[in-house]
Amino acid sequence: MNGGNGVAGGTTRGRGARARRLLLAPLAALALLLTGTACQDDEPEQPRFTDADAGAPVEVTAGESFLLALEENPSIGWEWTVIDPEPDEAVVRADGDRYESDGDEPGTGGTRLLRFEAVAAGETEITVTRLFRGEYEPETDLVFDIRVVDAG
């Protein structure tokens, strides 16, 4: 008989609040951990080459990855792709690509990141072209002269 002063109810609410705090503490810690992880780059720093580097020799070290970072705007139909002749896979191997947008607004451009791995010492060329709505336009071709040197 608590006479309506809420003491008995307060005890129950106190246990419930403590249980919620005990449950929420690990969830908050997990959320903080995931936020910190999401902010980290999932890739180590890699050499980046742009259209300004095309036509001149670029040097990378065997065993390292590098990127061709090319401005594109797929929302209006421009997209970069590797074309024939493909690079010598004994020297350089394609290792995926991704698109990084410059913003969330419709029509905003961004950068196509073509990732490669330098396999072994040697020389090869990587030829890319910018397709417009899937159509090949040879005047957009870029040739990257890749020279892979030994790590030692």
Secondary structure, 3 states (H helix, E strand, C coil): CCCCCCHHHHHHHHHHHHHHHHHHHHHHHHHHHHHHHHHCCCCCCCCEECHHHCCCEEEEECCCEEEEEEEECHHHCEEEEEECCCCCCCCEEEEEEEEEECCCCCCCCEEEEEEEEECCCEEEEEEEEEEECCECCHHHCEEEEEEEECCC
